[in-house]
Amino acid sequence: MALVVLALVVVGVSYWMGTYLGVYGNRGITFYLLIALVAAAVGALVAVWSETAFEVRTWGSDLFGKTALGWRRIDLANLTSAAIANGRGNKTIVLGDSQGRISFSDKKLGPVVDGVRRGLSEAAQHGRFAVPTELATLLGLPLQQGASKRGKSGVTPKVLTVLGLIAIGLIIGVVAVR
């Protein structure tokens, strides 16, 4: 829900900037303030969209990841209810749970990697999750026949989507005042 609201904010601010450009051109301090406002809206959208852990800690049987939005908890006992979003790179695991996506490095996990492996193996037996090959290889899980060799990076579609949102807002704004 937050992504939809922030995407609408980006389009709205871009629309506002487009109407300003259509009427006044790129003159005045308001133009530069609108650029800053678009940048702030895009920054908020990206922070929520690509919520990744900067630091991972374990306390007891729980895994905590510090993300752009604060600390998130993954209970390793309930890991089978977490969805695997994708594998980024060779040494990174991305988990999705009811609280959002969390990305963390296997080096920071230390002894809990075995717990993650057990949870993923159990989930894979029930056929509920598609585990990317890079993640499966990292965790020592067996690969299925015909499995894709590369996980999605997700960076290019995100950049194109954000640029598209800005372009849509600007174009509609300029056309609306002409």
C-alpha positions as CSV (number, residue, x, y, z in Angstrom):
1,M,0.0,0.0,0.0
2,A,2.8,2.4,0.9
3,L,4.4,1.8,-2.6
4,V,1.1,2.7,-4.3
5,V,0.8,5.9,-2.3
6,L,4.4,6.9,-2.9
7,A,4.1,6.1,-6.6
8,L,1.0,8.4,-6.7
9,V,3.0,11.1,-4.8
10,V,5.8,10.9,-7.4
11,V,3.3,11.2,-10.3
12,G,1.5,14.0,-8.5
13,V,4.6,16.0,-7.8
14,S,5.9,15.4,-11.4
15,Y,2.5,16.6,-12.7
16,W,2.8,19.7,-10.6
17,M,6.3,20.3,-11.9
18,G,5.0,19.7,-15.5
19,T,2.2,22.3,-15.1
20,Y,4.8,24.8,-13.7
21,L,7.1,24.1,-16.7
22,G,4.2,24.6,-19.1
23,V,3.3,28.0,-17.7
24,Y,6.5,29.5,-16.5
25,G,9.3,27.4,-18.0
26,N,12.4,26.6,-16.0
27,R,12.7,29.9,-14.3
28,G,12.4,30.9,-10.7
29,I,13.2,29.4,-7.4
30,T,9.9,27.4,-7.4
31,F,11.3,25.3,-10.3
32,Y,14.3,24.3,-8.2
33,L,12.1,23.6,-5.2
34,L,9.9,21.3,-7.3
35,I,13.0,19.4,-8.5
36,A,14.0,18.9,-4.8
37,L,10.4,17.8,-4.0
38,V,10.5,15.3,-6.9
39,A,13.9,14.0,-5.6
40,A,12.5,13.6,-2.1
41,A,9.4,11.7,-3.3
42,V,11.6,9.4,-5.5
43,G,13.9,8.9,-2.5
44,A,11.0,7.9,-0.3
45,L,9.7,5.6,-2.9
46,V,13.1,3.9,-3.5
47,A,13.6,3.6,0.3
48,V,10.4,1.7,0.8
49,W,10.6,-0.3,-2.5
50,S,14.1,-1.6,-2.1
51,E,14.0,-2.2,1.6
52,T,17.3,-4.0,2.2
53,A,19.0,-4.8,5.4
54,F,22.2,-2.9,6.2
55,E,22.9,-5.0,9.3
56,V,21.7,-8.4,10.5
57,R,21.8,-9.6,14.1
58,T,20.4,-12.7,15.8
59,W,19.0,-12.9,19.3
60,G,17.9,-16.3,20.4
61,S,16.0,-18.0,17.6
62,D,15.1,-14.8,15.9
63,L,16.8,-13.0,13.0
64,F,16.7,-9.2,12.9
65,G,17.5,-7.0,9.9
66,K,18.0,-3.3,10.1
67,T,16.4,-1.8,7.1
68,A,15.7,1.7,5.7
69,L,12.5,1.6,7.7
70,G,13.9,0.3,11.0
71,W,14.5,-3.2,12.5
72,R,12.5,-6.1,11.1
73,R,12.2,-9.5,12.7
74,I,12.1,-12.9,11.1
75,D,11.3,-15.8,13.4
76,L,13.4,-18.7,12.2
77,A,10.8,-21.1,13.7
78,N,8.3,-19.8,11.3
79,L,10.6,-19.5,8.3
80,T,8.5,-21.8,6.2
81,S,5.8,-19.1,6.1
82,A,8.3,-16.6,4.6
83,A,8.4,-16.3,0.8
84,I,11.6,-16.3,-1.1
85,A,11.7,-13.1,-3.1
86,N,14.8,-13.6,-5.1
87,G,18.6,-14.1,-4.8
88,R,20.7,-11.0,-5.4
89,G,24.3,-11.8,-6.3
90,N,26.1,-14.9,-5.1
91,K,26.2,-14.2,-1.4
92,T,22.9,-12.5,-0.6
93,I,19.6,-13.9,0.5
94,V,16.4,-12.0,0.1
95,L,13.4,-13.1,2.2
96,G,9.9,-11.8,2.1
97,D,7.6,-12.1,5.0
98,S,4.4,-10.4,6.2
99,Q,6.4,-7.3,7.2
100,G,8.1,-6.8,3.9
101,R,11.3,-7.8,2.1
102,I,14.6,-8.2,3.9
103,S,17.9,-8.8,2.2
104,F,21.0,-10.1,4.1
105,S,24.4,-11.5,3.5
106,D,25.2,-15.1,4.4
107,K,28.4,-14.0,6.0
108,K,26.4,-12.0,8.5
109,L,24.1,-14.9,9.3
110,G,26.8,-17.1,10.8
111,P,25.3,-20.1,12.6
112,V,21.7,-19.5,11.6
113,V,22.4,-20.4,7.9
114,D,21.6,-24.0,8.9
115,G,18.2,-22.9,10.3
116,V,17.5,-21.1,7.1
117,R,18.5,-24.1,5.0
118,R,16.2,-26.4,7.1
119,G,13.3,-24.0,6.8
120,L,13.8,-23.6,3.0
121,S,14.1,-27.4,2.5
122,E,10.9,-28.0,4.4
123,A,9.1,-25.3,2.4
124,A,10.4,-26.7,-0.9
125,Q,9.1,-30.2,0.1
126,H,5.6,-28.7,0.3
127,G,6.1,-27.1,-3.1
128,R,5.2,-23.7,-1.9
129,F,8.2,-21.7,-3.0
130,A,10.4,-21.3,-6.0
131,V,13.9,-20.8,-4.8
132,P,16.3,-19.1,-7.3
133,T,19.3,-21.3,-8.3
134,E,21.9,-18.9,-6.8
135,L,20.1,-19.0,-3.5
136,A,19.7,-22.8,-3.7
137,T,23.4,-23.2,-4.5
138,L,24.4,-20.9,-1.6
139,L,22.3,-22.9,0.8
140,G,23.2,-26.3,-0.6
141,L,19.7,-27.2,-1.7
142,P,19.2,-29.6,-4.6
143,L,18.4,-27.9,-7.9
144,Q,15.3,-28.9,-9.9
145,Q,15.6,-29.8,-13.6
146,G,15.3,-26.8,-15.9
147,A,15.8,-24.3,-13.2
148,S,16.7,-20.8,-14.3
149,K,20.4,-20.1,-13.9
150,R,20.0,-16.4,-13.0
151,G,17.9,-14.7,-10.4
152,K,16.2,-11.3,-11.1
153,S,18.3,-8.3,-10.1
154,G,15.2,-6.0,-10.1
155,V,17.3,-2.9,-10.5
156,T,16.6,-2.0,-14.1
157,P,12.8,-2.4,-13.9
158,K,12.7,-0.3,-10.8
159,V,14.7,2.5,-12.4
160,L,12.6,2.4,-15.5
161,T,9.4,2.4,-13.5
162,V,10.5,5.5,-11.4
163,L,11.6,7.3,-14.6
164,G,8.3,6.4,-16.2
165,L,6.3,7.7,-13.3
166,I,8.2,11.0,-13.5
167,A,7.8,11.2,-17.3
168,I,4.0,10.5,-17.1
169,G,3.5,13.2,-14.5
170,L,5.6,15.8,-16.4
171,I,4.0,15.1,-19.8
172,I,0.4,15.1,-18.4
173,G,1.2,18.3,-16.5
174,V,2.6,20.1,-19.5
175,V,-0.2,19.0,-21.8
176,A,-2.8,20.0,-19.2
177,V,-1.8,23.7,-19.3
178,R,-1.2,24.0,-23.1
